[in-house]
Amino acid sequence: MKSQTMSFTVMELPTKRKRTEITVAVKKALCQYKLEHPKCSQDRLVEFIKDTYAVTIGRSTVSDILKHSDKWMAFVVNTSTEQKLTRIVHVKHAELEDALFMWFSSATSHNVAISDEILTIKAKELGEALGISDLVYSRGWLCNFKRRRGISLREKHGEPASSDVTAAASARERMQVLLRSHQNKDIFNFSETGLFYRLEPNKTLACGPVKGTKRCKDRISVGLCANADGSEKLTPVVIHKSKKPRCFHGFNPNTFVDYYANKKAWMTPLVFQEFIEQLERKMRMKKRKIILLVDNSPSHNVTGLELNYVRVEFLPTNTTAEIQPMDAGVIRNFKGHYRRYLMKQYIQDFHEKGKVERINVKDAIYFIRDAWKDVKQSTIANCWRHAGILPGCTNHPCEQSDSVEVENEVACLIREFKSEDPVTAEEYLAWDNAEPTEAMLTTADILSLVSNTENRGDSDSESEGEEDPPKPVTLRQAIEGMETGLRYMEEQGFTAVDVDAIRGLLRRVREHQNSITTYQT
């Protein structure tokens, strides 16, 4: 009997992908990228993480992360230690830590020496004011707070703030040496300014006698940032007192500006750090390294941020009025364009309604966007040359041709406004120059700010004096209005190009109406 030989086929098991630990920073970046590119596919998100962080993940992992995007987006990566975290360590009293960090930033910027004992005393004071009774202010808690915020003991060094070293001439020399290794397109300057966004030249236009009124000084803070050759202007930062005014019904301000809110409408360390983190993400995606110049104010605290693509450098103390490019004419030119739009709106209101109606913050955001677009590249480049901080530059006189043109137009609008006691265009543009965008924070200020420091939340807080939002326009109303406008243009003899443009828009709206009717049928 022959023996039978049995053979076995060994099946190869599929190779299992190596387990990858994904840090919280990567998860947050993934959620942020999806937020900025809502239509991108999961494959594109996988490629983004692989290209940016050299981490390979699967599509199912991407889906799991995006399901909890709110959790990952709420996490703030402050230190290199936290960059390595793969899960969130929740802070029990985040509001207290925000308040203490604000106070620390404000105090150190005013040359106040801070020790562990002072930090602990201040933490207890703030905790008591916030109604916190279940926290032991131990050494361990303080150590963890400092680690999370990147705070360490440092010796005070250098010359005093009032020293001759900080004179404008010496500061220019120092900045030229610092910027020597950077191209102009990669050198940026950020500065904020107060803006009375409803400011009228004086008494308003009216058909008859009116009661005397004070100038409206409702204020917002506006931050502007541009590079040295004027080729790149970043989205304006706007800080208002209300997160969600009535006029924002159905309106997303972040489509036009980077919108933040706190009760003082001030720039704070928390707002500035979020701005810097967004800029870091943008430059990381472009694989581009830049240098950002800012003044040494309390709010510009970047302590603890892990920055690889944005290098933040502070201008020497007490020299910003002389050497900061934004203050050399860029902000003034921006305000000229803004007030031009504002005056035209007020005059148009009078001609159409017989009275001037004050604008709301939504209108102001539109004006800010358009005014910043109107600031010319040549104007920004001229102001950088005038500052004299770029390598090879001297303190050139600033060319004012564009600014003069804008001021002349504003002067004409002021005359058309027919104010009984008119101001000059120069006075009108400079009215809010001295308006602070921050201050040495008191405990009361800090408690007021931390009560709504999450600047992009969905709070229903409202601005005083703003009207209820109008009802949404129906499709029928839109078509009837466009038909009326078209008939008016034809009767008044508008050019064929303008009439055809309106006809084209009307045709598109009607096609939209037909598509809706077909779908419903």
Salt bridges, closest charged atoms under 4 A:
GLU21 OE2 - ARG19 NE 3.78
ASP43 OD1 - ARG59 NE 3.83
GLU47 OE1 - ARG44 NH1 3.89
GLU97 OE2 - ARG148 NH2 2.50
ASP98 OD1 - ARG149 NH2 2.58
ASP116 OD1 - LYS146 NZ 2.89
GLU125 OE2 - LYS122 NZ 3.29
ASP134 OD2 - LYS92 NZ 3.17
ASP134 OD1 - HIS93 NE2 3.00
ASP186 OD1 - ARG288 NE 2.83
GLU192 OE2 - HIS300 NE2 3.04
GLU200 OE2 - ARG358 NE 3.65
ASP218 OD2 - ARG198 NH1 2.51
GLU232 OE2 - LYS282 NZ 3.82
GLU232 OE2 - LYS286 NZ 3.84
GLU232 OE1 - ARG288 NH1 2.83
GLU274 OE2 - ARG456 NE 3.02
ASP295 OD1 - HIS300 ND1 3.42
GLU313 OE2 - ARG311 NE 2.83
GLU357 OE1 - LYS353 NZ 3.24
GLU357 OE2 - LYS355 NZ 3.97
ASP370 OD1 - ARG369 NE 3.02
ASP374 OD2 - ARG340 NH2 3.04
ASP402 OD1 - LYS376 NZ 3.73
GLU407 OE2 - ARG332 NE 2.93
GLU409 OE1 - ARG340 NE 3.84
GLU409 OE2 - LYS344 NZ 3.36
GLU416 OE2 - HIS351 NE2 3.87
GLU420 OE1 - LYS203 NZ 3.30
ASP432 OD1 - LYS335 NZ 2.70
ASP432 OD2 - ARG339 NH2 2.59
GLU435 OE2 - ARG219 NE 3.22
ASP445 OD1 - LYS264 NZ 3.53
GLU462 OE1 - ARG246 NH2 2.75
GLU466 OE2 - ARG198 NH2 3.83
ASP468 OD1 - ARG246 NE 3.21
GLU483 OE2 - ARG510 NH2 2.56
GLU490 OE2 - ARG503 NH2 2.81
ASP500 OD1 - ARG503 NH1 3.55
